[in-house]
Amino acid sequence: MTEAIVRNTRHWLLSAALAALLVLAVWYCASVWQATSPMPLYRNVILGVAAVLMFVIGVGLTALMFYSRRKGYDEPARSDPRPRE
């Protein structure tokens, strides 16, 4: 019983430490963002298009991975032409 309490306490301490780091990182990013000058519109458009393209490429590669797995292309090579049972 004591071991479970210690494990639970460690879990909460780790969660609190990670949450504190997240809050610190968000605060730092927001302060740097407010301190810099705004970007011109064309840079925002380029950044948006690049983000969309990266998302599409990521989704496409993930879909290809699942397609390849379902079609059996990821199976190891074997010399026996008979199908597996």
Phi and psi in radians as a Rosetta constraint file:
Dihedral C 1 N 2 CA 2 C 2 CIRCULARHARMONIC -1.123 0.35
Dihedral N 2 CA 2 C 2 N 3 CIRCULARHARMONIC -0.649 0.35
Dihedral C 2 N 3 CA 3 C 3 CIRCULARHARMONIC -1.097 0.35
Dihedral N 3 CA 3 C 3 N 4 CIRCULARHARMONIC -0.679 0.35
Dihedral C 3 N 4 CA 4 C 4 CIRCULARHARMONIC -1.150 0.35
Dihedral N 4 CA 4 C 4 N 5 CIRCULARHARMONIC -0.661 0.35
Dihedral C 4 N 5 CA 5 C 5 CIRCULARHARMONIC -1.172 0.35
Dihedral N 5 CA 5 C 5 N 6 CIRCULARHARMONIC -0.732 0.35
Dihedral C 5 N 6 CA 6 C 6 CIRCULARHARMONIC -1.115 0.35
Dihedral N 6 CA 6 C 6 N 7 CIRCULARHARMONIC -0.754 0.35
Dihedral C 6 N 7 CA 7 C 7 CIRCULARHARMONIC -1.095 0.35
Dihedral N 7 CA 7 C 7 N 8 CIRCULARHARMONIC -0.733 0.35
Dihedral C 7 N 8 CA 8 C 8 CIRCULARHARMONIC -1.150 0.35
Dihedral N 8 CA 8 C 8 N 9 CIRCULARHARMONIC -0.704 0.35
Dihedral C 8 N 9 CA 9 C 9 CIRCULARHARMONIC -1.124 0.35
Dihedral N 9 CA 9 C 9 N 10 CIRCULARHARMONIC -0.757 0.35
Dihedral C 9 N 10 CA 10 C 10 CIRCULARHARMONIC -1.083 0.35
Dihedral N 10 CA 10 C 10 N 11 CIRCULARHARMONIC -0.685 0.35
Dihedral C 10 N 11 CA 11 C 11 CIRCULARHARMONIC -1.071 0.35
Dihedral N 11 CA 11 C 11 N 12 CIRCULARHARMONIC -0.787 0.35
Dihedral C 11 N 12 CA 12 C 12 CIRCULARHARMONIC -1.189 0.35
Dihedral N 12 CA 12 C 12 N 13 CIRCULARHARMONIC -0.654 0.35
Dihedral C 12 N 13 CA 13 C 13 CIRCULARHARMONIC -1.139 0.35
Dihedral N 13 CA 13 C 13 N 14 CIRCULARHARMONIC -0.728 0.35
Dihedral C 13 N 14 CA 14 C 14 CIRCULARHARMONIC -1.120 0.35
Dihedral N 14 CA 14 C 14 N 15 CIRCULARHARMONIC -0.756 0.35
Dihedral C 14 N 15 CA 15 C 15 CIRCULARHARMONIC -1.085 0.35
Dihedral N 15 CA 15 C 15 N 16 CIRCULARHARMONIC -0.726 0.35
Dihedral C 15 N 16 CA 16 C 16 CIRCULARHARMONIC -1.141 0.35
Dihedral N 16 CA 16 C 16 N 17 CIRCULARHARMONIC -0.712 0.35
Dihedral C 16 N 17 CA 17 C 17 CIRCULARHARMONIC -1.134 0.35
Dihedral N 17 CA 17 C 17 N 18 CIRCULARHARMONIC -0.748 0.35
Dihedral C 17 N 18 CA 18 C 18 CIRCULARHARMONIC -1.172 0.35
Dihedral N 18 CA 18 C 18 N 19 CIRCULARHARMONIC -0.664 0.35
Dihedral C 18 N 19 CA 19 C 19 CIRCULARHARMONIC -1.131 0.35
Dihedral N 19 CA 19 C 19 N 20 CIRCULARHARMONIC -0.692 0.35
Dihedral C 19 N 20 CA 20 C 20 CIRCULARHARMONIC -1.123 0.35
Dihedral N 20 CA 20 C 20 N 21 CIRCULARHARMONIC -0.704 0.35
Dihedral C 20 N 21 CA 21 C 21 CIRCULARHARMONIC -1.125 0.35
Dihedral N 21 CA 21 C 21 N 22 CIRCULARHARMONIC -0.671 0.35
Dihedral C 21 N 22 CA 22 C 22 CIRCULARHARMONIC -1.123 0.35
Dihedral N 22 CA 22 C 22 N 23 CIRCULARHARMONIC -0.786 0.35
Dihedral C 22 N 23 CA 23 C 23 CIRCULARHARMONIC -1.086 0.35
Dihedral N 23 CA 23 C 23 N 24 CIRCULARHARMONIC -0.737 0.35
Dihedral C 23 N 24 CA 24 C 24 CIRCULARHARMONIC -1.090 0.35
Dihedral N 24 CA 24 C 24 N 25 CIRCULARHARMONIC -0.757 0.35
Dihedral C 24 N 25 CA 25 C 25 CIRCULARHARMONIC -1.142 0.35
Dihedral N 25 CA 25 C 25 N 26 CIRCULARHARMONIC -0.734 0.35
Dihedral C 25 N 26 CA 26 C 26 CIRCULARHARMONIC -1.141 0.35
Dihedral N 26 CA 26 C 26 N 27 CIRCULARHARMONIC -0.738 0.35
Dihedral C 26 N 27 CA 27 C 27 CIRCULARHARMONIC -1.070 0.35
Dihedral N 27 CA 27 C 27 N 28 CIRCULARHARMONIC -0.777 0.35
Dihedral C 27 N 28 CA 28 C 28 CIRCULARHARMONIC -1.103 0.35
Dihedral N 28 CA 28 C 28 N 29 CIRCULARHARMONIC -0.787 0.35
Dihedral C 28 N 29 CA 29 C 29 CIRCULARHARMONIC -1.090 0.35
Dihedral N 29 CA 29 C 29 N 30 CIRCULARHARMONIC -0.720 0.35
Dihedral C 29 N 30 CA 30 C 30 CIRCULARHARMONIC -1.157 0.35
Dihedral N 30 CA 30 C 30 N 31 CIRCULARHARMONIC -0.685 0.35
Dihedral C 30 N 31 CA 31 C 31 CIRCULARHARMONIC -1.189 0.35
Dihedral N 31 CA 31 C 31 N 32 CIRCULARHARMONIC -0.693 0.35
Dihedral C 31 N 32 CA 32 C 32 CIRCULARHARMONIC -1.176 0.35
Dihedral N 32 CA 32 C 32 N 33 CIRCULARHARMONIC -0.683 0.35
Dihedral C 32 N 33 CA 33 C 33 CIRCULARHARMONIC -1.097 0.35
Dihedral N 33 CA 33 C 33 N 34 CIRCULARHARMONIC -0.714 0.35
Dihedral C 33 N 34 CA 34 C 34 CIRCULARHARMONIC -1.262 0.35
Dihedral N 34 CA 34 C 34 N 35 CIRCULARHARMONIC -0.453 0.35
Dihedral C 34 N 35 CA 35 C 35 CIRCULARHARMONIC -1.418 0.35
Dihedral N 35 CA 35 C 35 N 36 CIRCULARHARMONIC -0.350 0.35
Dihedral C 35 N 36 CA 36 C 36 CIRCULARHARMONIC -1.618 0.35
Dihedral N 36 CA 36 C 36 N 37 CIRCULARHARMONIC 2.789 0.35
Dihedral C 36 N 37 CA 37 C 37 CIRCULARHARMONIC -1.363 0.35
Dihedral N 37 CA 37 C 37 N 38 CIRCULARHARMONIC 2.665 0.35
Dihedral C 37 N 38 CA 38 C 38 CIRCULARHARMONIC -1.208 0.35
Dihedral N 38 CA 38 C 38 N 39 CIRCULARHARMONIC 2.646 0.35
Dihedral C 38 N 39 CA 39 C 39 CIRCULARHARMONIC -1.426 0.35
Dihedral N 39 CA 39 C 39 N 40 CIRCULARHARMONIC 2.652 0.35
Dihedral C 39 N 40 CA 40 C 40 CIRCULARHARMONIC -1.153 0.35
Dihedral N 40 CA 40 C 40 N 41 CIRCULARHARMONIC 2.822 0.35
Dihedral C 40 N 41 CA 41 C 41 CIRCULARHARMONIC -1.054 0.35
Dihedral N 41 CA 41 C 41 N 42 CIRCULARHARMONIC -0.719 0.35
Dihedral C 41 N 42 CA 42 C 42 CIRCULARHARMONIC -1.105 0.35
Dihedral N 42 CA 42 C 42 N 43 CIRCULARHARMONIC -0.565 0.35
Dihedral C 42 N 43 CA 43 C 43 CIRCULARHARMONIC -1.235 0.35
Dihedral N 43 CA 43 C 43 N 44 CIRCULARHARMONIC -0.635 0.35
Dihedral C 43 N 44 CA 44 C 44 CIRCULARHARMONIC -1.141 0.35
Dihedral N 44 CA 44 C 44 N 45 CIRCULARHARMONIC -0.676 0.35
Dihedral C 44 N 45 CA 45 C 45 CIRCULARHARMONIC -1.135 0.35
Dihedral N 45 CA 45 C 45 N 46 CIRCULARHARMONIC -0.781 0.35
Dihedral C 45 N 46 CA 46 C 46 CIRCULARHARMONIC -1.083 0.35
Dihedral N 46 CA 46 C 46 N 47 CIRCULARHARMONIC -0.750 0.35
Dihedral C 46 N 47 CA 47 C 47 CIRCULARHARMONIC -1.102 0.35
Dihedral N 47 CA 47 C 47 N 48 CIRCULARHARMONIC -0.711 0.35
Dihedral C 47 N 48 CA 48 C 48 CIRCULARHARMONIC -1.150 0.35
Dihedral N 48 CA 48 C 48 N 49 CIRCULARHARMONIC -0.757 0.35
Dihedral C 48 N 49 CA 49 C 49 CIRCULARHARMONIC -1.126 0.35
Dihedral N 49 CA 49 C 49 N 50 CIRCULARHARMONIC -0.714 0.35
Dihedral C 49 N 50 CA 50 C 50 CIRCULARHARMONIC -1.119 0.35
Dihedral N 50 CA 50 C 50 N 51 CIRCULARHARMONIC -0.688 0.35
Dihedral C 50 N 51 CA 51 C 51 CIRCULARHARMONIC -1.141 0.35
Dihedral N 51 CA 51 C 51 N 52 CIRCULARHARMONIC -0.731 0.35
Dihedral C 51 N 52 CA 52 C 52 CIRCULARHARMONIC -1.132 0.35
Dihedral N 52 CA 52 C 52 N 53 CIRCULARHARMONIC -0.753 0.35
Dihedral C 52 N 53 CA 53 C 53 CIRCULARHARMONIC -1.102 0.35
Dihedral N 53 CA 53 C 53 N 54 CIRCULARHARMONIC -0.714 0.35
Dihedral C 53 N 54 CA 54 C 54 CIRCULARHARMONIC -1.123 0.35
Dihedral N 54 CA 54 C 54 N 55 CIRCULARHARMONIC -0.662 0.35
Dihedral C 54 N 55 CA 55 C 55 CIRCULARHARMONIC -1.135 0.35
Dihedral N 55 CA 55 C 55 N 56 CIRCULARHARMONIC -0.786 0.35
Dihedral C 55 N 56 CA 56 C 56 CIRCULARHARMONIC -1.110 0.35
Dihedral N 56 CA 56 C 56 N 57 CIRCULARHARMONIC -0.741 0.35
Dihedral C 56 N 57 CA 57 C 57 CIRCULARHARMONIC -1.118 0.35
Dihedral N 57 CA 57 C 57 N 58 CIRCULARHARMONIC -0.746 0.35
Dihedral C 57 N 58 CA 58 C 58 CIRCULARHARMONIC -1.089 0.35
Dihedral N 58 CA 58 C 58 N 59 CIRCULARHARMONIC -0.769 0.35
Dihedral C 58 N 59 CA 59 C 59 CIRCULARHARMONIC -1.133 0.35
Dihedral N 59 CA 59 C 59 N 60 CIRCULARHARMONIC -0.721 0.35
Dihedral C 59 N 60 CA 60 C 60 CIRCULARHARMONIC -1.116 0.35
Dihedral N 60 CA 60 C 60 N 61 CIRCULARHARMONIC -0.759 0.35
Dihedral C 60 N 61 CA 61 C 61 CIRCULARHARMONIC -1.168 0.35
Dihedral N 61 CA 61 C 61 N 62 CIRCULARHARMONIC -0.645 0.35
Dihedral C 61 N 62 CA 62 C 62 CIRCULARHARMONIC -1.147 0.35
Dihedral N 62 CA 62 C 62 N 63 CIRCULARHARMONIC -0.721 0.35
Dihedral C 62 N 63 CA 63 C 63 CIRCULARHARMONIC -1.102 0.35
Dihedral N 63 CA 63 C 63 N 64 CIRCULARHARMONIC -0.721 0.35
Dihedral C 63 N 64 CA 64 C 64 CIRCULARHARMONIC -1.101 0.35
Dihedral N 64 CA 64 C 64 N 65 CIRCULARHARMONIC -0.634 0.35
Dihedral C 64 N 65 CA 65 C 65 CIRCULARHARMONIC -1.113 0.35
Dihedral N 65 CA 65 C 65 N 66 CIRCULARHARMONIC -0.798 0.35
Dihedral C 65 N 66 CA 66 C 66 CIRCULARHARMONIC -1.172 0.35
Dihedral N 66 CA 66 C 66 N 67 CIRCULARHARMONIC -0.676 0.35
Dihedral C 66 N 67 CA 67 C 67 CIRCULARHARMONIC -1.087 0.35
Dihedral N 67 CA 67 C 67 N 68 CIRCULARHARMONIC -0.791 0.35
Dihedral C 67 N 68 CA 68 C 68 CIRCULARHARMONIC -1.083 0.35
Dihedral N 68 CA 68 C 68 N 69 CIRCULARHARMONIC -0.705 0.35
Dihedral C 68 N 69 CA 69 C 69 CIRCULARHARMONIC -1.165 0.35
Dihedral N 69 CA 69 C 69 N 70 CIRCULARHARMONIC -0.724 0.35
Dihedral C 69 N 70 CA 70 C 70 CIRCULARHARMONIC -1.242 0.35
Dihedral N 70 CA 70 C 70 N 71 CIRCULARHARMONIC -0.540 0.35
Dihedral C 70 N 71 CA 71 C 71 CIRCULARHARMONIC -1.455 0.35
Dihedral N 71 CA 71 C 71 N 72 CIRCULARHARMONIC -0.119 0.35
Dihedral C 71 N 72 CA 72 C 72 CIRCULARHARMONIC 1.540 0.35
Dihedral N 72 CA 72 C 72 N 73 CIRCULARHARMONIC 0.201 0.35
Dihedral C 72 N 73 CA 73 C 73 CIRCULARHARMONIC -1.242 0.35
Dihedral N 73 CA 73 C 73 N 74 CIRCULARHARMONIC -0.277 0.35
Dihedral C 73 N 74 CA 74 C 74 CIRCULARHARMONIC -1.614 0.35
Dihedral N 74 CA 74 C 74 N 75 CIRCULARHARMONIC 0.018 0.35
Dihedral C 74 N 75 CA 75 C 75 CIRCULARHARMONIC -1.252 0.35
Dihedral N 75 CA 75 C 75 N 76 CIRCULARHARMONIC 2.597 0.35
Dihedral C 75 N 76 CA 76 C 76 CIRCULARHARMONIC -1.173 0.35
Dihedral N 76 CA 76 C 76 N 77 CIRCULARHARMONIC 2.634 0.35
Dihedral C 76 N 77 CA 77 C 77 CIRCULARHARMONIC -1.194 0.35
Dihedral N 77 CA 77 C 77 N 78 CIRCULARHARMONIC 2.513 0.35
Dihedral C 77 N 78 CA 78 C 78 CIRCULARHARMONIC -2.536 0.35
Dihedral N 78 CA 78 C 78 N 79 CIRCULARHARMONIC 2.645 0.35
Dihedral C 78 N 79 CA 79 C 79 CIRCULARHARMONIC -1.608 0.35
Dihedral N 79 CA 79 C 79 N 80 CIRCULARHARMONIC -0.223 0.35
Dihedral C 79 N 80 CA 80 C 80 CIRCULARHARMONIC -1.383 0.35
Dihedral N 80 CA 80 C 80 N 81 CIRCULARHARMONIC 2.034 0.35
Dihedral C 80 N 81 CA 81 C 81 CIRCULARHARMONIC -1.318 0.35
Dihedral N 81 CA 81 C 81 N 82 CIRCULARHARMONIC -0.194 0.35
Dihedral C 81 N 82 CA 82 C 82 CIRCULARHARMONIC -1.258 0.35
Dihedral N 82 CA 82 C 82 N 83 CIRCULARHARMONIC 2.463 0.35
Dihedral C 82 N 83 CA 83 C 83 CIRCULARHARMONIC -1.190 0.35
Dihedral N 83 CA 83 C 83 N 84 CIRCULARHARMONIC 2.662 0.35
Dihedral C 83 N 84 CA 84 C 84 CIRCULARHARMONIC -1.293 0.35
Dihedral N 84 CA 84 C 84 N 85 CIRCULARHARMONIC 2.713 0.35
